Amino acid sequence: MPTETVTRASVDPDALAAVIEANAQRQTDWLATLVSFDSTRGNEAPCQAWLAAEFAKRGWSVDSFTIDEVDIAGKPGYSPVVDADYSKAVQVVASHKVDEPAGRSLILQGHIDVVPPGAPELWEHPPFEPQVKDGMMSGRGANDMKVGVTEMVFALDALRDLGLEPASNVFVETVSEEECTGNGALSTLVRGYVADACLIPESMDNRLLRAELGSVWFRVRVLGQPVHVLQAQTGANAILSAYEYVGDLMALTARINEEAKDHPWFGHIENPVKFSLGKIRGGDWLGSVPSWCEFECRLSVLPGHTLPEVRQRVLDAIAASAERLGAARVPELTWIGFQADGHVLEPGSDAEAVLARVHETVFGARLETFSQTATSDARQYDLYYGIPALCYGGCGSGSHSPKEKTDLASMKQITKAIALFVAEWCGVRPIRA
């Protein structure tokens, strides 16, 4: 490397910790601002506009675009889009580019879309009015994963405060659609933002994600036989019939979980495959037997189980239910969101080795890996583009619940870990005027 390039060994971890501590209140306030944006699906644009401005202040080149500007349909990793306007789905990529890279390039990626807060009565405070208590920040998205976005930004800030910058290209990405399709991450890749590694600081309790389940989302429309409520016994209630189909889908899940007992990455977890009945609606009038019911579900996909195979098993289960119930027609089934493969980050990459050294420096312990019974954006980079994707981050709890909160002390530790990872993976050099 050129003589002006500084390796990780010359980045003093204690000096780095000192600048992170000096920035701690500013970092906490920055996270609170980020959490205050209601960035549920379709509402991400104001949050992304604020982030784009923050990135521009740091001197990074900013590319802000919507998913519908990128031709992602049919690409590996694509999920069908239902009930979404991609002309409003803003993605942001901020670039630190180097004319003569001295290290390896890196993507730092975080999602800013959050799941709906649900019943407001269950929250101790409004979900988008974050509060800090006992070293924890609560609020929708605080842990999943706006704290991760804050960590990756302030890791680069910490290096800057030491007078250093990455010696290779770094792309800071804030995406949407992580919670429902993964199409936001896919759009950045199709747009051309690729690198030698990707680090996604999801809250992982200081562990590295080794294996994750994929998922399929689908909607089932059940038709009944409507009659006046006075003759209810002669009709067929579509809502009650829907629960029969749901029961059979739960039985399918149980069968898959039996198969999972021998799975190399999930066999140690009891019932890793999850089925969720997430939405149900039906009927038009209380005085009539309901003529229709729609329900929406999510079913996990094990690594090694192909999406066509899993989808066919769902279709077969619905058809078998219809036959058992003597239904006049098989319910219509639509694939409505995630069509995500299961994914395994294979051991042995250089990126993982660097992260393991960094983790031991920060925590004084070996890096642990684990299998997750959920889905992340990591697969988009690793599985389809061959970019090792390290999904690794700090501590918090209650994601997707009214008890969501993130640990602010952990935030500082992971900020340090990311900064050290950047320093070793990309190299660092004195900031050029």
C-alpha positions in Angstrom: 0.0 0.0 0.0 1.1 3.6 -0.5 3.1 5.0 2.5 0.3 7.4 3.4 -2.1 4.6 4.0 -2.6 3.7 7.7 -3.4 0.1 8.6 -5.8 -0.9 11.4 -2.7 -1.5 13.7 -2.1 2.3 13.7 -5.6 3.1 14.7 -5.4 3.3 18.5 -8.6 1.6 19.8 -8.4 3.7 23.0 -8.2 6.9 21.0 -11.1 5.7 18.8 -13.2 4.9 21.9 -12.4 8.4 23.3 -13.8 10.2 20.2 -16.9 7.9 20.2 -17.5 8.8 23.8 -17.1 12.5 23.0 -19.7 12.1 20.3 -22.1 9.9 22.4 -24.7 12.5 23.2 -24.7 13.8 19.6 -25.0 10.2 18.4 -27.9 9.6 20.8 -29.7 12.7 19.6 -29.1 11.8 16.0 -30.7 8.3 16.6 -33.6 10.0 18.3 -34.2 12.2 15.3 -34.1 9.1 13.0 -36.5 7.2 15.2 -38.9 10.2 15.2 -39.7 9.6 11.5 -42.7 7.4 10.8 -40.9 5.4 8.1 -43.5 2.7 7.7 -44.1 1.4 4.2 -45.0 4.2 1.8 -43.8 6.9 4.2 -40.1 6.5 4.0 -39.3 9.6 1.8 -39.1 12.3 4.6 -36.7 10.1 6.6 -34.6 9.4 3.5 -34.5 13.1 2.6 -33.1 13.9 6.1 -30.5 11.2 5.8 -29.5 12.4 2.3 -28.9 15.9 3.7 -26.9 14.5 6.6 -24.7 12.5 4.2 -24.2 15.5 2.0 -23.0 17.5 5.0 -20.2 14.9 5.5 -19.0 15.5 1.9 -20.2 12.2 0.5 -21.7 12.0 -3.0 -25.4 11.2 -2.6 -27.6 9.2 -5.0 -31.2 9.4 -4.0 -33.6 7.4 -6.2 -36.9 5.4 -6.1 -37.2 1.7 -6.8 -39.3 2.2 -9.8 -36.3 4.0 -11.5 -34.5 0.6 -11.4 -35.4 -2.4 -13.5 -35.5 -5.1 -10.8 -38.4 -7.2 -12.1 -37.4 -10.8 -12.6 -33.9 -10.3 -11.2 -32.5 -12.9 -8.7 -33.8 -11.9 -5.3 -36.9 -10.1 -6.6 -40.2 -10.3 -4.8 -43.5 -9.4 -6.4 -44.9 -6.1 -5.4 -48.5 -5.7 -4.1 -50.1 -2.8 -2.4 -47.1 -0.5 -2.8 -46.2 2.5 -4.9 -42.5 2.2 -5.8 -42.5 5.8 -7.1 -42.4 6.8 -3.4 -40.0 4.1 -2.3 -36.8 6.3 -1.9 -33.4 4.6 -1.5 -30.2 6.5 -0.6 -26.6 5.6 -1.4 -23.8 7.9 -0.2 -20.4 7.2 -1.7 -16.9 7.9 -0.4 -14.9 7.2 -3.5 -11.1 7.0 -3.9 -9.2 7.5 -7.1 -6.5 5.0 -6.3 -8.0 2.5 -3.7 -5.4 1.1 -1.3 -7.7 -1.4 0.4 -10.9 -3.3 -0.3 -14.3 -1.7 -1.0 -17.2 -2.0 1.4 -20.9 -1.5 1.6 -22.4 -0.3 4.9 -26.1 -1.0 4.7 -29.1 -0.4 6.9 -32.8 -0.4 6.4 -34.9 2.6 7.6 -38.3 1.0 6.9 -40.1 0.0 10.1 -43.1 -2.3 10.8 -46.4 -0.6 11.8 -46.7 0.1 15.5 -50.0 -1.7 15.9 -52.5 -0.9 18.7 -51.5 2.5 20.2 -53.0 1.4 23.6 -50.1 -1.0 24.0 -47.4 1.6 23.9 -46.2 3.4 27.0 -45.5 6.5 24.8 -46.2 7.4 21.2 -44.2 5.0 19.0 -42.4 7.8 17.1 -41.6 9.9 20.1 -38.5 8.1 21.4 -37.6 8.1 25.0 -34.4 7.3 26.9 -34.5 5.6 30.2 -32.0 3.5 32.1 -29.5 3.6 29.2 -32.1 2.3 26.6 -33.9 4.2 23.8 -37.4 3.0 23.1 -39.5 3.7 20.0 -40.6 2.0 16.8 -37.5 1.2 14.8 -35.0 2.1 17.5 -33.6 -1.4 17.6 -34.7 -2.6 14.1 -32.6 -1.1 12.8 -32.1 2.6 13.0 -29.5 2.1 15.7 -27.5 0.2 13.1 -27.8 3.1 10.6 -26.6 5.4 13.3 -23.6 3.2 14.2 -22.3 2.9 10.7 -22.5 6.7 10.1 -20.9 7.6 13.4 -18.2 5.0 12.9 -17.0 6.9 9.9 -17.4 10.2 11.9 -15.1 8.7 14.5 -12.4 7.9 12.0 -12.8 11.5 10.6 -12.3 12.9 14.0 -9.0 11.0 14.2 -8.0 12.7 11.0 -8.6 9.6 8.9 -10.7 8.4 6.0 -11.2 5.1 4.3 -8.5 4.3 1.7 -11.0 2.5 -0.5 -14.5 3.0 -1.8 -17.3 2.9 0.8 -21.0 3.0 0.0 -23.3 4.0 2.8 -26.8 2.7 1.9 -30.1 3.3 3.6 -32.8 1.2 2.0 -36.5 0.4 2.5 -38.5 -2.8 1.8 -36.3 -4.9 4.1 -39.3 -5.8 6.2 -41.4 -7.1 3.3 -39.6 -7.8 0.0 -35.9 -7.0 0.0 -36.4 -5.1 -3.2 -34.7 -1.9 -1.8 -31.4 -3.7 -1.3 -31.8 -5.4 -4.7 -32.3 -2.0 -6.4 -29.0 -0.7 -5.1 -27.2 -3.8 -6.5 -28.9 -3.6 -9.9 -28.1 0.1 -10.0 -24.4 -0.9 -9.8 -23.4 -0.5 -6.2 -21.2 -3.5 -5.5 -18.2 -4.0 -3.3 -15.8 -6.6 -1.9 -17.9 -7.0 1.3 -21.1 -5.8 2.9 -21.6 -5.1 6.6 -25.2 -4.8 7.9 -25.3 -3.8 11.5 -28.7 -5.3 12.5 -29.1 -5.9 16.3 -27.7 -9.4 16.7 -26.7 -9.4 20.4 -23.0 -9.0 19.4 -23.1 -12.1 17.1 -22.7 -12.8 13.4 -25.6 -14.2 11.5 -24.5 -17.5 10.0 -27.8 -18.9 8.6 -31.3 -17.4 8.1 -34.6 -18.6 6.9 -36.3 -17.2 3.9 -40.0 -16.7 3.6 -43.0 -16.7 1.3 -45.9 -14.3 1.7 -49.3 -15.1 0.2 -52.9 -14.1 0.2 -55.8 -16.7 0.1 -59.3 -15.7 -1.0 -62.0 -18.1 0.2 -65.5 -17.9 -1.2 -68.6 -19.1 0.7 -72.3 -19.5 0.0 -74.1 -16.4 1.2 -77.6 -16.5 2.4 -79.8 -14.5 4.8 -78.8 -15.0 8.4 -82.3 -16.6 9.0 -81.1 -19.5 6.8 -77.5 -19.5 8.0 -77.5 -23.3 8.4 -78.0 -23.7 4.6 -75.1 -21.4 3.6 -71.3 -21.7 3.9 -69.6 -19.1 6.0 -66.4 -18.0 4.2 -64.8 -16.7 7.4 -65.3 -19.9 9.3 -64.0 -21.9 6.3 -60.9 -19.7 6.2 -59.9 -21.0 9.6 -60.1 -24.6 8.3 -57.5 -23.6 5.6 -55.4 -22.0 8.2 -55.4 -25.1 10.3 -54.2 -27.2 7.4 -51.4 -24.7 6.7 -50.4 -25.0 10.3 -50.3 -28.8 9.8 -48.1 -28.3 6.8 -45.7 -26.2 8.9 -45.5 -29.0 11.5 -44.6 -31.5 8.8 -41.8 -29.2 7.5 -40.5 -28.8 11.1 -40.3 -32.6 11.4 -38.0 -32.5 8.3 -36.0 -29.7 9.8 -34.8 -31.9 12.6 -32.0 -33.1 10.4 -31.1 -29.7 8.9 -27.4 -28.8 9.2 -28.1 -25.2 10.3 -31.5 -25.4 11.9 -31.7 -28.9 13.3 -30.7 -27.7 16.8 -33.7 -25.3 17.0 -37.1 -26.6 18.0 -39.7 -25.8 15.3 -37.6 -23.3 13.4 -40.0 -22.9 10.6 -42.7 -20.3 11.4 -46.2 -19.8 10.1 -47.9 -16.5 10.7 -51.5 -15.6 10.0 -50.9 -11.9 9.8 -54.1 -10.5 8.4 -57.7 -11.6 7.9 -60.8 -9.7 6.6 -64.1 -10.8 5.2 -67.8 -10.3 4.9 -69.9 -7.3 4.1 -73.0 -7.4 6.3 -73.8 -8.7 9.7 -77.2 -10.0 8.6 -75.7 -12.1 5.8 -73.6 -15.3 5.9 -70.2 -14.0 4.6 -69.6 -14.6 1.0 -65.8 -14.0 1.1 -62.8 -14.0 3.3 -59.2 -13.1 2.6 -56.3 -14.0 4.8 -52.6 -13.3 4.5 -49.8 -15.5 5.7 -46.0 -15.9 6.0 -44.3 -19.2 5.9 -40.5 -19.7 6.5 -38.2 -21.3 3.9 -35.3 -23.4 5.0 -31.9 -23.1 3.2 -31.9 -25.9 0.7 -35.7 -25.8 0.1 -36.3 -24.1 -3.2 -39.0 -21.4 -3.5 -40.9 -23.3 -6.2 -41.0 -26.4 -4.0 -42.3 -24.5 -1.0 -44.9 -22.6 -3.1 -46.1 -25.9 -4.5 -46.5 -27.4 -1.1 -48.7 -24.4 -0.1 -50.8 -24.7 -3.2 -51.2 -28.5 -2.6 -52.2 -27.9 1.0 -54.9 -25.4 -0.1 -56.2 -27.7 -2.8 -56.3 -30.6 -0.3 -58.3 -28.5 2.2 -60.8 -27.5 -0.5 -61.3 -31.2 -1.3 -61.7 -32.1 2.3 -64.3 -29.3 2.8 -66.2 -30.1 -0.4 -65.6 -26.5 -1.6 -67.2 -25.6 -4.9 -63.9 -24.1 -6.0 -60.3 -24.0 -4.8 -59.5 -20.6 -3.2 -57.5 -18.2 -5.2 -53.9 -17.8 -4.0 -51.7 -14.8 -4.7 -48.0 -14.3 -3.9 -47.9 -10.9 -2.3 -44.4 -10.0 -0.9 -41.4 -11.9 0.3 -40.3 -14.7 -2.0 -37.0 -15.0 -0.2 -34.6 -17.9 -0.3 -33.0 -19.3 2.9 -29.4 -18.3 3.1 -26.2 -19.5 4.7 -23.1 -17.3 5.1 -20.4 -19.9 4.4 -17.5 -19.9 6.9 -14.0 -18.9 5.8 -14.3 -15.5 4.1 -11.6 -12.9 4.6 -14.4 -10.5 5.7 -15.5 -12.8 8.5 -11.9 -13.2 9.6 -11.4 -9.4 9.9 -14.7 -9.1 11.8 -13.6 -11.8 14.2 -10.3 -10.0 15.0 -12.2 -6.7 15.4 -14.8 -8.2 17.7 -12.1 -9.8 19.9 -10.4 -6.4 20.2 -13.6 -4.7 21.3 -15.2 -7.4 23.4 -12.3 -9.5 24.5 -14.1 -12.6 23.4 -14.4 -14.8 20.3 -17.1 -13.9 17.8 -20.1 -16.2 18.0 -22.3 -17.1 15.1 -26.0 -18.2 15.1 -28.9 -19.3 13.0 -31.9 -17.0 12.8 -35.5 -18.0 12.3 -36.2 -14.8 10.3 -35.0 -13.0 7.2 -32.5 -10.2 6.5 -31.1 -8.3 3.5 -27.9 -10.3 3.7 -29.0 -12.8 1.2 -29.3 -10.2 -1.6 -25.6 -9.5 -1.5 -24.1 -12.9 -0.7 -26.5 -15.3 -2.3 -27.1 -13.5 -5.6 -24.1 -11.2 -6.1 -21.3 -13.2 -4.3 -20.6 -10.3 -1.9 -19.9 -11.7 1.6 -22.5 -10.1 3.8 -21.8 -9.8 7.5 -25.1 -9.2 9.4 -23.7 -8.3 12.8 -24.7 -5.8 15.5 -25.4 -5.0 19.1 -28.0 -5.4 21.8 -31.6 -4.5 22.2 -35.0 -6.1 22.6 -38.7 -6.1 21.6 -38.3 -5.5 17.9 -41.7 -5.5 16.2 -43.4 -5.0 19.5 -44.5 -2.1 21.7 -41.6 -2.9 24.0 -38.9 -2.1 21.3 -35.8 -0.6 22.7 -32.0 -0.5 22.0 -29.0 -0.4 24.3 -27.1 2.9 24.0 -23.9 1.5 25.6 -24.0 -1.3 23.1 -24.4 1.3 20.3 -21.0 2.8 21.2 -19.3 -0.6 21.3 -20.6 -1.5 17.8 -19.7 1.9 16.5 -16.1 1.2 17.6 -16.2 -2.3 16.0 -17.5 -0.9 12.7 -14.8 1.8 12.6 -12.1 -0.8 13.3 -13.5 -3.1 10.6 -13.4 -0.2 8.1 -9.9 0.6 9.1 -8.6 -3.0 8.5 -10.8 -3.9 5.5 -10.6 -0.7 3.6 -7.4 0.7 5.0 -7.4 4.3 6.2 -5.3 7.3 5.3 -5.0 10.9 6.5 -7.8 13.1 5.2 -6.9 14.9 2.1 -7.7 18.6 1.9 
